[in-house]
């Protein structure tokens, strides 16, 4: 159970870092935005709170 919680925290940290990168004007930001868009569409659809936070 602790391993699952740790993995979840790691994923959250990764996504937060990618969101920070995605807000920058660079080629890397485009890659980060593409990944995040695909990931959150797959996970929660258009009404996912993560996707809404990312696209706003």
CHARMM-style PDB file with segment names, atoms N, HN, CA, C and O in Angstrom:
ATOM      1  N   UNK     1       0.824  -1.195   0.000  1.00  0.00      PROA
ATOM      2  CA  UNK     1       0.000   0.000   0.000  1.00  0.00      PROA
ATOM      3  C   UNK     1       0.871   1.263   0.000  1.00  0.00      PROA
ATOM      4  O   UNK     1       0.559   2.237  -0.685  1.00  0.00      PROA
ATOM      5  N   UNK     2       1.949   1.239   0.762  1.00  0.00      PROA
ATOM      6  HN  UNK     2       2.203   0.448   1.318  1.00  0.00      PROA
ATOM      7  CA  UNK     2       2.832   2.404   0.805  1.00  0.00      PROA
ATOM      8  C   UNK     2       3.516   2.627  -0.531  1.00  0.00      PROA
ATOM      9  O   UNK     2       3.737   3.766  -0.943  1.00  0.00      PROA
ATOM     10  N   UNK     3       3.855   1.524  -1.212  1.00  0.00      PROA
ATOM     11  HN  UNK     3       3.676   0.599  -0.878  1.00  0.00      PROA
ATOM     12  CA  UNK     3       4.505   1.662  -2.517  1.00  0.00      PROA
ATOM     13  C   UNK     3       3.566   2.337  -3.507  1.00  0.00      PROA
ATOM     14  O   UNK     3       3.995   3.176  -4.300  1.00  0.00      PROA
ATOM     15  N   UNK     4       2.296   1.976  -3.465  1.00  0.00      PROA
ATOM     16  HN  UNK     4       1.948   1.294  -2.821  1.00  0.00      PROA
ATOM     17  CA  UNK     4       1.315   2.584  -4.362  1.00  0.00      PROA
ATOM     18  C   UNK     4       1.178   4.077  -4.073  1.00  0.00      PROA
ATOM     19  O   UNK     4       1.117   4.890  -4.996  1.00  0.00      PROA
ATOM     20  N   UNK     5       1.132   4.433  -2.799  1.00  0.00      PROA
ATOM     21  HN  UNK     5       1.182   3.773  -2.049  1.00  0.00      PROA
ATOM     22  CA  UNK     5       1.040   5.851  -2.429  1.00  0.00      PROA
ATOM     23  C   UNK     5       2.283   6.607  -2.887  1.00  0.00      PROA
ATOM     24  O   UNK     5       2.181   7.738  -3.363  1.00  0.00      PROA
ATOM     25  N   UNK     6       3.451   5.993  -2.748  1.00  0.00      PROA
ATOM     26  HN  UNK     6       3.534   5.074  -2.362  1.00  0.00      PROA
ATOM     27  CA  UNK     6       4.700   6.628  -3.181  1.00  0.00      PROA
ATOM     28  C   UNK     6       4.702   6.818  -4.691  1.00  0.00      PROA
ATOM     29  O   UNK     6       5.093   7.876  -5.186  1.00  0.00      PROA
ATOM     30  N   UNK     7       4.268   5.797  -5.426  1.00  0.00      PROA
ATOM     31  HN  UNK     7       3.951   4.937  -5.024  1.00  0.00      PROA
ATOM     32  CA  UNK     7       4.222   5.912  -6.889  1.00  0.00      PROA
ATOM     33  C   UNK     7       3.264   7.018  -7.305  1.00  0.00      PROA
ATOM     34  O   UNK     7       3.544   7.774  -8.235  1.00  0.00      PROA
ATOM     35  N   UNK     8       2.145   7.109  -6.621  1.00  0.00      PROA
ATOM     36  HN  UNK     8       1.917   6.495  -5.866  1.00  0.00      PROA
ATOM     37  CA  UNK     8       1.177   8.162  -6.949  1.00  0.00      PROA
ATOM     38  C   UNK     8       1.795   9.539  -6.712  1.00  0.00      PROA
ATOM     39  O   UNK     8       1.633  10.439  -7.536  1.00  0.00      PROA
ATOM     40  N   UNK     9       2.499   9.710  -5.599  1.00  0.00      PROA
ATOM     41  HN  UNK     9       2.632   8.979  -4.930  1.00  0.00      PROA
ATOM     42  CA  UNK     9       3.158  10.989  -5.317  1.00  0.00      PROA
ATOM     43  C   UNK     9       4.209  11.306  -6.374  1.00  0.00      PROA
ATOM     44  O   UNK     9       4.360  12.456  -6.785  1.00  0.00      PROA
ATOM     45  N   UNK    10       4.935  10.274  -6.812  1.00  0.00      PROA
ATOM     46  HN  UNK    10       4.812   9.340  -6.479  1.00  0.00      PROA
ATOM     47  CA  UNK    10       5.947  10.473  -7.858  1.00  0.00      PROA
ATOM     48  C   UNK    10       5.307  10.940  -9.159  1.00  0.00      PROA
ATOM     49  O   UNK    10       5.836  11.823  -9.833  1.00  0.00      PROA
ATOM     50  N   UNK    11       4.169  10.349  -9.512  1.00  0.00      PROA
ATOM     51  HN  UNK    11       3.739   9.632  -8.964  1.00  0.00      PROA
ATOM     52  CA  UNK    11       3.465  10.744 -10.735  1.00  0.00      PROA
ATOM     53  C   UNK    11       2.966  12.180 -10.612  1.00  0.00      PROA
ATOM     54  O   UNK    11       3.054  12.954 -11.565  1.00  0.00      PROA
ATOM     55  N   UNK    12       2.446  12.533  -9.449  1.00  0.00      PROA
ATOM     56  HN  UNK    12       2.374  11.904  -8.675  1.00  0.00      PROA
ATOM     57  CA  UNK    12       1.970  13.902  -9.232  1.00  0.00      PROA
ATOM     58  C   UNK    12       3.120  14.896  -9.381  1.00  0.00      PROA
ATOM     59  O   UNK    12       2.962  15.939 -10.016  1.00  0.00      PROA
ATOM     60  N   UNK    13       4.276  14.575  -8.799  1.00  0.00      PROA
ATOM     61  HN  UNK    13       4.404  13.727  -8.283  1.00  0.00      PROA
ATOM     62  CA  UNK    13       5.443  15.463  -8.912  1.00  0.00      PROA
ATOM     63  C   UNK    13       5.891  15.594 -10.360  1.00  0.00      PROA
ATOM     64  O   UNK    13       6.236  16.685 -10.814  1.00  0.00      PROA
ATOM     65  N   UNK    14       5.886  14.482 -11.082  1.00  0.00      PROA
ATOM     66  HN  UNK    14       5.606  13.595 -10.713  1.00  0.00      PROA
ATOM     67  CA  UNK    14       6.268  14.507 -12.496  1.00  0.00      PROA
ATOM     68  C   UNK    14       5.315  15.395 -13.285  1.00  0.00      PROA
ATOM     69  O   UNK    14       5.754  16.217 -14.089  1.00  0.00      PROA
ATOM     70  N   UNK    15       4.028  15.237 -13.065  1.00  0.00      PROA
ATOM     71  HN  UNK    15       3.671  14.569 -12.412  1.00  0.00      PROA
ATOM     72  CA  UNK    15       3.040  16.036 -13.790  1.00  0.00      PROA
ATOM     73  C   UNK    15       3.163  17.514 -13.439  1.00  0.00      PROA
ATOM     74  O   UNK    15       3.027  18.370 -14.314  1.00  0.00      PROA
ATOM     75  N   UNK    16       3.417  17.821 -12.176  1.00  0.00      PROA
ATOM     76  HN  UNK    16       3.527  17.126 -11.465  1.00  0.00      PROA
ATOM     77  CA  UNK    16       3.602  19.223 -11.788  1.00  0.00      PROA
ATOM     78  C   UNK    16       4.813  19.829 -12.495  1.00  0.00      PROA
ATOM     79  O   UNK    16       4.775  20.972 -12.950  1.00  0.00      PROA
ATOM     80  N   UNK    17       5.882  19.047 -12.580  1.00  0.00      PROA
ATOM     81  HN  UNK    17       5.913  18.119 -12.210  1.00  0.00      PROA
ATOM     82  CA  UNK    17       7.078  19.531 -13.280  1.00  0.00      PROA
ATOM     83  C   UNK    17       6.788  19.732 -14.763  1.00  0.00      PROA
ATOM     84  O   UNK    17       7.222  20.721 -15.353  1.00  0.00      PROA
ATOM     85  N   UNK    18       6.058  18.801 -15.365  1.00  0.00      PROA
ATOM     86  HN  UNK    18       5.705  17.998 -14.886  1.00  0.00      PROA
ATOM     87  CA  UNK    18       5.717  18.928 -16.785  1.00  0.00      PROA
ATOM     88  C   UNK    18       4.818  20.133 -17.035  1.00  0.00      PROA
ATOM     89  O   UNK    18       4.959  20.812 -18.052  1.00  0.00      PROA
ATOM     90  N   UNK    19       3.902  20.402 -16.122  1.00  0.00      PROA
ATOM     91  HN  UNK    19       3.787  19.850 -15.295  1.00  0.00      PROA
ATOM     92  CA  UNK    19       3.033  21.572 -16.270  1.00  0.00      PROA
ATOM     93  C   UNK    19       3.865  22.849 -16.209  1.00  0.00      PROA
ATOM     94  O   UNK    19       3.616  23.792 -16.960  1.00  0.00      PROA
ATOM     95  N   UNK    20       4.859  22.879 -15.309  1.00  0.00      PROA
ATOM     96  HN  UNK    20       5.061  22.113 -14.699  1.00  0.00      PROA
ATOM     97  CA  UNK    20       5.763  24.038 -15.244  1.00  0.00      PROA
ATOM     98  C   UNK    20       6.521  24.207 -16.557  1.00  0.00      PROA
ATOM     99  O   UNK    20       6.632  25.316 -17.079  1.00  0.00      PROA
ATOM    100  N   UNK    21       7.043  23.099 -17.089  1.00  0.00      PROA
ATOM    101  HN  UNK    21       6.952  22.197 -16.665  1.00  0.00      PROA
ATOM    102  CA  UNK    21       7.787  23.138 -18.355  1.00  0.00      PROA
ATOM    103  C   UNK    21       6.865  23.563 -19.495  1.00  0.00      PROA
ATOM    104  O   UNK    21       7.264  24.333 -20.369  1.00  0.00      PROA
ATOM    105  N   UNK    22       5.634  23.059 -19.484  1.00  0.00      PROA
ATOM    106  HN  UNK    22       5.310  22.434 -18.775  1.00  0.00      PROA
ATOM    107  CA  UNK    22       4.695  23.337 -20.569  1.00  0.00      PROA
ATOM    108  C   UNK    22       4.336  24.814 -20.668  1.00  0.00      PROA
ATOM    109  O   UNK    22       3.912  25.280 -21.725  1.00  0.00      PROA
ATOM    110  N   UNK    23       4.502  25.545 -19.584  1.00  0.00      PROA
ATOM    111  HN  UNK    23       4.847  25.167 -18.725  1.00  0.00      PROA
ATOM    112  CA  UNK    23       4.166  26.972 -19.611  1.00  0.00      PROA
ATOM    113  C   UNK    23       5.285  27.828 -20.201  1.00  0.00      PROA
ATOM    114  O   UNK    23       5.109  29.031 -20.394  1.00  0.00      PROA
ATOM    115  N   UNK    24       6.419  27.225 -20.483  1.00  0.00      PROA
ATOM    116  HN  UNK    24       6.563  26.248 -20.327  1.00  0.00      PROA
ATOM    117  CA  UNK    24       7.552  27.962 -21.053  1.00  0.00      PROA
ATOM    118  C   UNK    24       7.462  28.003 -22.577  1.00  0.00      PROA
ATOM    119  O   UNK    24       6.928  27.074 -23.182  1.00  0.00      PROA
ATOM    120  N   UNK    25       7.969  29.050 -23.204  1.00  0.00      PROA
ATOM    121  HN  UNK    25       8.403  29.805 -22.713  1.00  0.00      PROA
ATOM    122  CA  UNK    25       7.941  29.133 -24.671  1.00  0.00      PROA
ATOM    123  C   UNK    25       9.152  28.421 -25.285  1.00  0.00      PROA
ATOM    124  O   UNK    25      10.168  29.053 -25.572  1.00  0.00      PROA
ATOM    125  N   UNK    26       9.037  27.115 -25.483  1.00  0.00      PROA
ATOM    126  HN  UNK    26       8.211  26.602 -25.251  1.00  0.00      PROA
ATOM    127  CA  UNK    26      10.147  26.367 -26.073  1.00  0.00      PROA
ATOM    128  C   UNK    26       9.643  25.094 -26.743  1.00  0.00      PROA
ATOM    129  O   UNK    26       8.480  24.720 -26.599  1.00  0.00      PROA
ATOM    130  N   UNK    27      10.532  24.441 -27.475  1.00  0.00      PROA
ATOM    131  HN  UNK    27      11.477  24.745 -27.593  1.00  0.00      PROA
ATOM    132  CA  UNK    27      10.188  23.174 -28.125  1.00  0.00      PROA
ATOM    133  C   UNK    27       9.891  22.110 -27.077  1.00  0.00      PROA
ATOM    134  O   UNK    27       8.983  21.298 -27.252  1.00  0.00      PROA
ATOM    135  N   UNK    28      10.653  22.114 -25.990  1.00  0.00      PROA
ATOM    136  HN  UNK    28      11.391  22.774 -25.847  1.00  0.00      PROA
ATOM    137  CA  UNK    28      10.413  21.163 -24.908  1.00  0.00      PROA
ATOM    138  C   UNK    28       9.020  21.361 -24.318  1.00  0.00      PROA
ATOM    139  O   UNK    28       8.359  20.392 -23.947  1.00  0.00      PROA
ATOM    140  N   UNK    29       8.576  22.603 -24.231  1.00  0.00      PROA
ATOM    141  HN  UNK    29       9.114  23.391 -24.533  1.00  0.00      PROA
ATOM    142  CA  UNK    29       7.245  22.893 -23.706  1.00  0.00      PROA
ATOM    143  C   UNK    29       6.165  22.285 -24.592  1.00  0.00      PROA
ATOM    144  O   UNK    29       5.161  21.782 -24.089  1.00  0.00      PROA
ATOM    145  N   UNK    30       6.363  22.328 -25.900  1.00  0.00      PROA
ATOM    146  HN  UNK    30       7.179  22.737 -26.309  1.00  0.00      PROA
ATOM    147  CA  UNK    30       5.392  21.727 -26.821  1.00  0.00      PROA
ATOM    148  C   UNK    30       5.303  20.228 -26.558  1.00  0.00      PROA
ATOM    149  O   UNK    30       4.207  19.667 -26.534  1.00  0.00      PROA
ATOM    150  N   UNK    31       6.440  19.580 -26.360  1.00  0.00      PROA
ATOM    151  HN  UNK    31       7.330  20.035 -26.379  1.00  0.00      PROA
ATOM    152  CA  UNK    31       6.448  18.146 -26.061  1.00  0.00      PROA
ATOM    153  C   UNK    31       5.742  17.858 -24.740  1.00  0.00      PROA
ATOM    154  O   UNK    31       4.982  16.895 -24.637  1.00  0.00      PROA
ATOM    155  N   UNK    32       5.991  18.686 -23.735  1.00  0.00      PROA
ATOM    156  HN  UNK    32       6.608  19.468 -23.818  1.00  0.00      PROA
ATOM    157  CA  UNK    32       5.347  18.502 -22.433  1.00  0.00      PROA
ATOM    158  C   UNK    32       3.839  18.690 -22.549  1.00  0.00      PROA
ATOM    159  O   UNK    32       3.070  17.917 -21.977  1.00  0.00      PROA
ATOM    160  N   UNK    33       3.413  19.717 -23.289  1.00  0.00      PROA
ATOM    161  HN  UNK    33       4.038  20.345 -23.753  1.00  0.00      PROA
ATOM    162  CA  UNK    33       1.969  19.952 -23.476  1.00  0.00      PROA
ATOM    163  C   UNK    33       1.318  18.785 -24.212  1.00  0.00      PROA
ATOM    164  O   UNK    33       0.216  18.365 -23.858  1.00  0.00      PROA
ATOM    165  N   UNK    34       1.991  18.263 -25.229  1.00  0.00      PROA
ATOM    166  HN  UNK    34       2.886  18.604 -25.517  1.00  0.00      PROA
ATOM    167  CA  UNK    34       1.452  17.135 -25.990  1.00  0.00      PROA
ATOM    168  C   UNK    34       1.278  15.921 -25.089  1.00  0.00      PROA
ATOM    169  O   UNK    34       0.244  15.255 -25.131  1.00  0.00      PROA
ATOM    170  N   UNK    35       2.290  15.634 -24.274  1.00  0.00      PROA
ATOM    171  HN  UNK    35       3.130  16.176 -24.240  1.00  0.00      PROA
ATOM    172  CA  UNK    35       2.208  14.500 -23.351  1.00  0.00      PROA
ATOM    173  C   UNK    35       1.077  14.687 -22.350  1.00  0.00      PROA
ATOM    174  O   UNK    35       0.261  13.786 -22.155  1.00  0.00      PROA
ATOM    175  N   UNK    36       1.025  15.851 -21.715  1.00  0.00      PROA
ATOM    176  HN  UNK    36       1.687  16.583 -21.873  1.00  0.00      PROA
ATOM    177  CA  UNK    36       0.005  16.102 -20.703  1.00  0.00      PROA
ATOM    178  C   UNK    36      -1.398  16.027 -21.293  1.00  0.00      PROA
ATOM    179  O   UNK    36      -2.306  15.463 -20.682  1.00  0.00      PROA
ATOM    180  N   UNK    37      -1.569  16.589 -22.465  1.00  0.00      PROA
ATOM    181  HN  UNK    37      -0.832  17.048 -22.962  1.00  0.00      PROA
ATOM    182  CA  UNK    37      -2.874  16.563 -23.117  1.00  0.00      PROA
ATOM    183  C   UNK    37      -3.311  15.125 -23.364  1.00  0.00      PROA
ATOM    184  O   UNK    37      -4.444  14.756 -23.053  1.00  0.00      PROA
ATOM    185  N   UNK    38      -2.423  14.318 -23.916  1.00  0.00      PROA
ATOM    186  HN  UNK    38      -1.503  14.617 -24.168  1.00  0.00      PROA
ATOM    187  CA  UNK    38      -2.752  12.916 -24.198  1.00  0.00      PROA
ATOM    188  C   UNK    38      -2.989  12.143 -22.902  1.00  0.00      PROA
ATOM    189  O   UNK    38      -3.923  11.345 -22.820  1.00  0.00      PROA
ATOM    190  N   UNK    39      -2.161  12.372 -21.900  1.00  0.00      PROA
ATOM    191  HN  UNK    39      -1.403  13.020 -21.967  1.00  0.00      PROA
ATOM    192  CA  UNK    39      -2.276  11.643 -20.633  1.00  0.00      PROA
ATOM    193  C   UNK    39      -3.600  11.942 -19.943  1.00  0.00      PROA
ATOM    194  O   UNK    39      -4.294  11.021 -19.514  1.00  0.00      PROA
ATOM    195  N   UNK    40      -3.955  13.209 -19.832  1.00  0.00      PROA
ATOM    196  HN  UNK    40      -3.391  13.957 -20.181  1.00  0.00      PROA
ATOM    197  CA  UNK    40      -5.170  13.551 -19.110  1.00  0.00      PROA
ATOM    198  C   UNK    40      -6.430  13.236 -19.908  1.00  0.00      PROA
ATOM    199  O   UNK    40      -7.472  12.947 -19.319  1.00  0.00      PROA
ATOM    200  N   UNK    41      -6.356  13.285 -21.231  1.00  0.00      PROA
ATOM    201  HN  UNK    41      -5.510  13.519 -21.709  1.00  0.00      PROA
ATOM    202  CA  UNK    41      -7.504  12.864 -22.040  1.00  0.00      PROA
ATOM    203  C   UNK    41      -7.779  11.384 -21.801  1.00  0.00      PROA
ATOM    204  O   UNK    41      -8.929  10.965 -21.675  1.00  0.00      PROA
ATOM    205  N   UNK    42      -6.709  10.604 -21.740  1.00  0.00      PROA
ATOM    206  HN  UNK    42      -5.774  10.945 -21.842  1.00  0.00      PROA
ATOM    207  CA  UNK    42      -6.838   9.162 -21.532  1.00  0.00      PROA
ATOM    208  C   UNK    42      -7.354   8.867 -20.129  1.00  0.00      PROA
ATOM    209  O   UNK    42      -8.165   7.959 -19.944  1.00  0.00      PROA
ATOM    210  N   UNK    43      -6.891   9.625 -19.141  1.00  0.00      PROA
ATOM    211  HN  UNK    43      -6.232  10.362 -19.290  1.00  0.00      PROA
ATOM    212  CA  UNK    43      -7.234   9.349 -17.745  1.00  0.00      PROA
ATOM    213  C   UNK    43      -8.640   9.820 -17.374  1.00  0.00      PROA
ATOM    214  O   UNK    43      -9.371   9.105 -16.688  1.00  0.00      PROA
ATOM    215  N   UNK    44      -9.023  11.025 -17.826  1.00  0.00      PROA
ATOM    216  HN  UNK    44      -8.429  11.606 -18.383  1.00  0.00      PROA
ATOM    217  CA  UNK    44     -10.264  11.551 -17.288  1.00  0.00      PROA
ATOM    218  C   UNK    44     -11.181  12.239 -18.266  1.00  0.00      PROA
ATOM    219  O   UNK    44     -12.228  12.757 -17.878  1.00  0.00      PROA
ATOM    220  N   UNK    45     -10.808  12.251 -19.519  1.00  0.00      PROA
ATOM    221  HN  UNK    45      -9.957  11.829 -19.834  1.00  0.00      PROA
ATOM    222  CA  UNK    45     -11.661  12.915 -20.481  1.00  0.00      PROA
ATOM    223  C   UNK    45     -11.600  14.425 -20.361  1.00  0.00      PROA
ATOM    224  O   UNK    45     -10.765  14.966 -19.636  1.00  0.00      PROA
ATOM    225  N   UNK    46     -12.476  15.093 -21.067  1.00  0.00      PROA
ATOM    226  HN  UNK    46     -13.154  14.653 -21.656  1.00  0.00      PROA
ATOM    227  CA  UNK    46     -12.444  16.555 -21.129  1.00  0.00      PROA
ATOM    228  C   UNK    46     -12.776  17.227 -19.805  1.00  0.00      PROA
ATOM    229  O   UNK    46     -12.386  18.372 -19.578  1.00  0.00      PROA
ATOM    230  N   UNK    47     -13.502  16.520 -18.918  1.00  0.00      PROA
ATOM    231  HN  UNK    47     -13.819  15.590 -19.102  1.00  0.00      PROA
ATOM    232  CA  UNK    47     -13.887  17.153 -17.657  1.00  0.00      PROA
ATOM    233  C   UNK    47     -12.970  16.773 -16.495  1.00  0.00      PROA
ATOM    234  O   UNK    47     -13.301  17.034 -15.339  1.00  0.00      PROA
ATOM    235  N   UNK    48     -11.830  16.165 -16.786  1.00  0.00      PROA
ATOM    236  HN  UNK    48     -11.560  15.953 -17.725  1.00  0.00      PROA
ATOM    237  CA  UNK    48     -10.865  15.834 -15.740  1.00  0.00      PROA
ATOM    238  C   UNK    48     -10.376  17.121 -15.076  1.00  0.00      PROA
ATOM    239  O   UNK    48     -10.027  18.071 -15.775  1.00  0.00      PROA
ATOM    240  N   UNK    49     -10.344  17.173 -13.737  1.00  0.00      PROA
ATOM    241  HN  UNK    49     -10.629  16.400 -13.169  1.00  0.00      PROA
ATOM    242  CA  UNK    49      -9.863  18.392 -13.075  1.00  0.00      PROA
ATOM    243  C   UNK    49      -8.413  18.703 -13.431  1.00  0.00      PROA
ATOM    244  O   UNK    49      -8.025  19.869 -13.497  1.00  0.00      PROA
ATOM    245  N   UNK    50      -7.618  17.670 -13.660  1.00  0.00      PROA
ATOM    246  HN  UNK    50      -7.933  16.723 -13.607  1.00  0.00      PROA
ATOM    247  CA  UNK    50      -6.227  17.900 -14.049  1.00  0.00      PROA
ATOM    248  C   UNK    50      -6.172  18.529 -15.431  1.00  0.00      PROA
ATOM    249  O   UNK    50      -5.409  19.468 -15.657  1.00  0.00      PROA
ATOM    250  N   UNK    51      -6.964  18.027 -16.341  1.00  0.00      PROA
ATOM    251  HN  UNK    51      -7.585  17.265 -16.157  1.00  0.00      PROA
ATOM    252  CA  UNK    51      -6.973  18.560 -17.704  1.00  0.00      PROA
ATOM    253  C   UNK    51      -7.487  20.001 -17.699  1.00  0.00      PROA
ATOM    254  O   UNK    51      -6.942  20.860 -18.392  1.00  0.00      PROA
ATOM    255  N   UNK    52      -8.526  20.260 -16.924  1.00  0.00      PROA
ATOM    256  HN  UNK    52      -8.968  19.562 -16.361  1.00  0.00      PROA
ATOM    257  CA  UNK    52      -9.064  21.617 -16.857  1.00  0.00      PROA
ATOM    258  C   UNK    52      -8.027  22.577 -16.283  1.00  0.00      PROA
ATOM    259  O   UNK    52      -7.897  23.705 -16.759  1.00  0.00      PROA
ATOM    260  N   UNK    53      -7.291  22.139 -15.268  1.00  0.00      PROA
ATOM    261  HN  UNK    53      -7.397  21.223 -14.881  1.00  0.00      PROA
ATOM    262  CA  UNK    53      -6.256  22.993 -14.679  1.00  0.00      PROA
ATOM    263  C   UNK    53      -5.146  23.244 -15.685  1.00  0.00      PROA
ATOM    264  O   UNK    53      -4.580  24.336 -15.733  1.00  0.00      PROA
ATOM    265  N   UNK    54      -4.834  22.238 -16.485  1.00  0.00      PROA
ATOM    266  HN  UNK    54      -5.293  21.350 -16.446  1.00  0.00      PROA
ATOM    267  CA  UNK    54      -3.748  22.374 -17.446  1.00  0.00      PROA
ATOM    268  C   UNK    54      -4.141  23.284 -18.604  1.00  0.00      PROA
ATOM    269  O   UNK    54      -3.327  24.089 -19.056  1.00  0.00      PROA
ATOM    270  N   UNK    55      -5.373  23.169 -19.089  1.00  0.00      PROA
ATOM    271  HN  UNK    55      -6.034  22.515 -18.721  1.00  0.00      PROA
ATOM    272  CA  UNK    55      -5.765  23.904 -20.285  1.00  0.00      PROA
ATOM    273  C   UNK    55      -6.161  25.348 -19.990  1.00  0.00      PROA
ATOM    274  O   UNK    55      -6.229  26.158 -20.915  1.00  0.00      PROA
ATOM    275  N   UNK    56      -6.421  25.689 -18.744  1.00  0.00      PROA
ATOM    276  HN  UNK    56      -6.366  25.031 -17.993  1.00  0.00      PROA
ATOM    277  CA  UNK    56      -6.861  27.051 -18.420  1.00  0.00      PROA
ATOM    278  C   UNK    56      -5.749  28.061 -18.510  1.00  0.00      PROA
ATOM    279  OT1 UNK    56      -5.970  29.247 -18.265  1.00  0.00      PROA
TER     280      UNK     56
END
